[in-house]
Amino acid sequence: MIREQNKLIYVLPGVPKETEFFWQQIKKGLPRGDAHFYRSEIVKFCGIGESQFEMNIKPLLTELPPSLKPAYLPSFGEVWFYLYSDQKNLDTVERAERVIQKIKDQYHQYLFTPFGDTLEEACGQLLCRFHLTLSTAESCTGGLLIHRLTNISGSSQYVNRGYVVYSNKAKENDLAIPELIIQEKGAVSEEVARLLAEHVREKTGTDFGIGITGIAGPTGGLETKPVGLVYIALAEEKQTLVRKHIFSGDRIVNKTFASQFALTYLFQALRKKYECLP
């Protein structure tokens, strides 16, 4: 609700049922100002699904008075959450803040907002804090991951280099992925993702290497390797973890999800280092 030149402008959600509901409330007469409206801070989580998160925090929400409502905002592998009420008073604020703090404490391993408003910003802040660097080797995402990482000002402190090794020849020539491995296992395979991450890390001398290979679609899928199949590898000095995903969106959605989960795995690795601090 916006007040402009002695008029009220209401901005409604696009979902038809929600628009209808709010329009009825407006006709009944909504409060003509925000003095009584309260919204808690927005906390953002990655690596946990909306339905799982909603189910897990239900016991904590029983502490809330009826006037305080939960809001869940899922967004490409993230869950954003806050509490709101049309009653703004000290008791409402204190009770909401207590519940938000409990949620932050219990799900801290998924919580990235203490380190940045976006996941790439959170990863960047943690990389800077530990003086760590990374390089990427991307196939199906075509550089989307390195694009997101370098959207952050100051990212040159921790981003070393990004390779877009889209063709098999590029994988072989730029990062020494053996032709035999590609022929036997396929360019979209756990083995190739692992080698991409390990070889880019070794070649650039960085602390982390990320390798992504997959089938973004809508063409190129097989029965054994369907559209949306993506392998994401994160290599460190002593270990390399590879995850398999099968995304179900269109080409852009699949690429976005692949970059999102790559950032999620990087954040989780950095979060563990953060928790080990004295």
C-alpha positions as CSV (number, residue, x, y, z in Angstrom):
1,M,0.0,0.0,0.0
2,I,1.5,3.3,-1.1
3,R,0.3,6.8,-0.4
4,E,0.9,9.2,-3.3
5,Q,-0.6,12.7,-3.8
6,N,-3.4,12.0,-1.2
7,K,-4.3,8.8,-2.9
8,L,-3.8,5.2,-1.9
9,I,-2.3,2.7,-4.3
10,Y,-2.7,-1.0,-3.5
11,V,-0.3,-3.5,-5.1
12,L,-1.8,-7.0,-5.1
13,P,-0.4,-10.4,-5.7
14,G,-1.0,-11.9,-9.2
15,V,-2.4,-15.3,-8.0
16,P,-6.1,-14.9,-8.8
17,K,-7.4,-16.3,-5.5
18,E,-5.1,-14.0,-3.5
19,T,-6.0,-11.0,-5.6
20,E,-9.6,-11.7,-5.1
21,F,-9.2,-12.1,-1.3
22,F,-7.2,-8.9,-0.9
23,W,-9.6,-6.9,-3.1
24,Q,-12.5,-7.9,-0.8
25,Q,-10.4,-6.7,2.1
26,I,-9.8,-3.4,0.4
27,K,-13.5,-2.9,-0.3
28,K,-14.2,-3.6,3.4
29,G,-11.7,-0.9,4.3
30,L,-8.0,-1.7,5.1
31,P,-6.1,0.4,7.6
32,R,-5.1,3.7,5.9
33,G,-1.5,3.6,7.0
34,D,1.2,1.2,8.1
35,A,1.5,2.4,11.7
36,H,0.0,-0.9,12.9
37,F,1.7,-3.2,10.5
38,Y,4.7,-5.3,11.6
39,R,7.1,-7.5,9.7
40,S,10.1,-9.3,11.2
41,E,13.4,-9.5,9.5
42,I,13.5,-11.8,6.5
43,V,15.7,-14.9,7.1
44,K,17.0,-16.8,4.0
45,F,17.9,-20.5,3.9
46,C,19.5,-22.7,1.2
47,G,19.9,-26.5,1.0
48,I,16.5,-27.2,2.5
49,G,13.2,-27.5,0.7
50,E,10.2,-25.3,1.5
51,S,7.9,-28.2,2.6
52,Q,10.6,-29.7,4.8
53,F,11.4,-26.3,6.4
54,E,7.7,-25.6,6.9
55,M,7.1,-28.9,8.6
56,N,10.2,-28.7,10.8
57,I,9.4,-25.2,12.2
58,K,5.7,-25.9,13.0
59,P,6.4,-26.7,16.7
60,L,8.1,-23.3,17.1
61,L,5.1,-21.4,15.5
62,T,2.8,-22.8,18.2
63,E,4.3,-20.1,20.5
64,L,2.9,-17.3,18.4
65,P,-0.3,-15.4,19.1
66,P,-3.0,-15.6,16.4
67,S,-2.2,-12.1,15.2
68,L,1.3,-13.2,14.0
69,K,1.4,-15.0,10.7
70,P,4.2,-16.9,9.0
71,A,5.2,-16.1,5.4
72,Y,7.2,-18.6,3.2
73,L,8.8,-17.3,0.0
74,P,10.5,-20.1,-2.1
75,S,12.9,-18.9,-4.7
76,F,15.2,-21.2,-6.8
77,G,16.6,-23.5,-4.2
78,E,16.1,-21.0,-1.3
79,V,13.4,-20.5,1.3
80,W,12.8,-17.0,2.6
81,F,10.8,-16.6,5.8
82,Y,9.4,-13.9,8.0
83,L,6.5,-13.2,10.4
84,Y,4.0,-10.4,10.0
85,S,1.1,-8.9,11.9
86,D,-1.4,-6.0,11.6
87,Q,-0.8,-5.4,15.3
88,K,2.5,-3.5,16.0
89,N,3.2,-3.4,19.7
90,L,6.1,-4.3,22.1
91,D,4.7,-7.8,22.9
92,T,4.2,-8.7,19.2
93,V,7.7,-7.6,18.3
94,E,9.3,-9.4,21.2
95,R,7.5,-12.7,20.6
96,A,8.2,-12.6,16.9
97,E,11.9,-11.9,17.5
98,R,12.2,-14.8,20.0
99,V,10.7,-17.2,17.5
100,I,12.9,-15.9,14.6
101,Q,16.0,-16.3,16.8
102,K,15.0,-19.9,17.7
103,I,14.6,-20.7,14.0
104,K,18.0,-19.1,13.2
105,D,19.6,-21.1,16.0
106,Q,18.1,-24.5,15.0
107,Y,18.6,-24.1,11.2
108,H,21.9,-22.2,11.3
109,Q,23.6,-24.6,8.9
110,Y,21.1,-23.5,6.1
111,L,21.0,-19.8,7.1
112,F,23.0,-17.5,4.8
113,T,21.6,-14.1,5.6
114,P,24.1,-13.3,8.4
115,F,26.8,-13.3,5.7
116,G,24.9,-11.5,2.8
117,D,21.6,-10.7,1.3
118,T,22.2,-13.1,-1.6
119,L,23.8,-16.5,-1.7
120,E,26.7,-15.3,-3.9
121,E,27.3,-12.4,-1.5
122,A,27.3,-14.8,1.5
123,C,29.8,-17.1,-0.3
124,G,32.0,-14.1,-1.1
125,Q,32.0,-12.8,2.4
126,L,33.1,-16.2,3.8
127,L,35.7,-16.6,1.1
128,C,37.2,-13.2,2.0
129,R,37.0,-14.0,5.8
130,F,39.1,-17.1,5.3
131,H,41.3,-15.7,2.5
132,L,40.3,-18.5,0.2
133,T,40.0,-18.5,-3.6
134,L,38.1,-20.5,-6.2
135,S,38.0,-21.2,-9.9
136,T,35.2,-22.8,-12.0
137,A,34.8,-25.1,-14.9
138,E,31.3,-24.9,-16.4
139,S,29.8,-26.8,-19.2
140,C,26.0,-26.7,-19.3
141,T,25.7,-23.5,-17.3
142,G,27.8,-21.7,-19.8
143,G,29.5,-19.3,-17.3
144,L,26.3,-18.5,-15.3
145,L,28.0,-19.5,-12.0
146,I,31.1,-17.3,-12.5
147,H,28.7,-14.5,-13.7
148,R,26.8,-14.7,-10.4
149,L,30.0,-14.8,-8.3
150,T,31.5,-11.8,-10.1
151,N,28.3,-9.7,-9.7
152,I,29.6,-9.0,-6.2
153,S,31.9,-5.9,-5.9
154,G,35.3,-7.0,-4.7
155,S,35.0,-10.5,-6.0
156,S,38.4,-10.3,-7.5
157,Q,39.8,-11.0,-4.0
158,Y,38.5,-14.6,-4.2
159,V,37.5,-15.4,-7.8
160,N,40.6,-16.5,-9.8
161,R,39.2,-17.8,-13.1
162,G,36.3,-19.3,-14.9
163,Y,36.4,-21.7,-17.8
164,V,33.5,-22.4,-20.0
165,V,34.4,-25.8,-21.4
166,Y,31.2,-26.4,-23.4
167,S,32.5,-28.8,-26.0
168,N,34.3,-32.1,-25.5
169,K,37.4,-30.7,-27.2
170,A,37.4,-27.7,-24.8
171,K,37.3,-30.1,-21.8
172,E,40.2,-32.1,-23.3
173,N,42.3,-29.1,-24.4
174,D,41.7,-26.6,-21.6
175,L,41.5,-28.9,-18.6
176,A,43.1,-32.1,-19.7
177,I,40.0,-34.3,-19.3
178,P,41.0,-37.6,-20.9
179,E,39.2,-38.3,-24.2
180,L,38.9,-41.9,-23.1
181,I,37.0,-40.9,-20.0
182,I,34.6,-38.8,-22.0
183,Q,34.1,-41.7,-24.5
184,E,33.5,-44.3,-21.8
185,K,31.5,-42.4,-19.2
186,G,30.1,-39.5,-21.3
187,A,30.7,-35.8,-21.0
188,V,27.8,-35.7,-18.6
189,S,29.0,-38.0,-15.8
190,E,30.2,-38.0,-12.3
191,E,33.7,-38.8,-13.4
192,V,33.9,-35.8,-15.8
193,A,32.4,-33.4,-13.2
194,R,35.0,-34.6,-10.6
195,L,37.9,-34.2,-13.0
196,L,36.7,-30.7,-14.1
197,A,36.6,-29.5,-10.4
198,E,40.0,-31.1,-9.5
199,H,41.8,-30.1,-12.7
200,V,40.6,-26.5,-12.6
201,R,41.6,-26.2,-9.0
202,E,45.1,-27.7,-9.7
203,K,45.6,-25.6,-12.8
204,T,44.8,-22.3,-11.2
205,G,46.2,-23.1,-7.7
206,T,43.0,-22.1,-5.9
207,D,41.5,-23.5,-2.7
208,F,38.3,-24.6,-4.3
209,G,37.4,-25.9,-7.8
210,I,33.8,-26.2,-9.0
211,G,32.9,-28.4,-12.0
212,I,29.5,-28.5,-13.6
213,T,28.3,-30.7,-16.5
214,G,24.8,-31.6,-17.6
215,I,22.0,-31.5,-20.1
216,A,20.1,-28.2,-19.9
217,G,17.6,-29.2,-22.7
218,P,15.2,-29.2,-24.3
219,T,17.2,-31.5,-26.7
220,G,20.1,-33.8,-26.0
221,G,18.5,-36.1,-23.5
222,L,18.6,-39.9,-23.5
223,E,16.7,-42.5,-21.6
224,T,19.7,-43.1,-19.4
225,K,20.6,-39.5,-19.3
226,P,17.5,-37.3,-19.4
227,V,17.2,-33.6,-19.9
228,G,17.9,-31.9,-16.6
229,L,20.6,-34.3,-15.5
230,V,23.4,-32.3,-13.9
231,Y,26.5,-33.3,-12.0
232,I,28.1,-30.7,-9.7
233,A,31.5,-31.2,-8.1
234,L,33.3,-29.2,-5.4
235,A,37.0,-30.0,-5.0
236,E,39.1,-29.0,-2.0
237,E,42.7,-30.0,-1.1
238,K,41.7,-33.2,0.6
239,Q,38.4,-34.2,-0.9
240,T,36.0,-33.8,-3.8
241,L,32.3,-34.1,-3.5
242,V,30.1,-34.8,-6.5
243,R,26.3,-34.5,-6.4
244,K,23.8,-35.7,-9.0
245,H,20.6,-33.7,-9.8
246,I,17.8,-34.2,-12.3
247,F,16.0,-30.8,-12.7
248,S,12.6,-30.6,-14.3
249,G,12.5,-27.0,-15.7
250,D,13.2,-25.5,-19.1
251,R,16.7,-24.7,-20.3
252,I,17.0,-21.4,-18.3
253,V,15.5,-22.9,-15.2
254,N,17.8,-25.9,-15.3
255,K,20.9,-23.7,-15.7
256,T,19.7,-21.4,-12.9
257,F,19.2,-24.4,-10.5
258,A,22.6,-25.8,-11.4
259,S,24.3,-22.6,-10.5
260,Q,22.2,-22.2,-7.4
261,F,23.1,-25.7,-6.1
262,A,26.8,-25.1,-6.9
263,L,26.7,-22.0,-4.7
264,T,24.8,-23.9,-2.0
265,Y,27.5,-26.6,-1.8
266,L,30.2,-23.9,-1.7
267,F,28.3,-22.1,1.1
268,Q,27.9,-25.4,3.1
269,A,31.6,-26.1,2.9
270,L,32.4,-22.6,4.0
271,R,29.8,-22.7,6.8
272,K,31.5,-25.7,8.2
273,K,34.8,-23.9,8.3
274,Y,33.0,-20.9,10.0
275,E,31.6,-23.2,12.7
276,C,35.0,-24.5,13.5
277,L,36.3,-21.0,14.4
278,P,37.1,-20.7,18.1
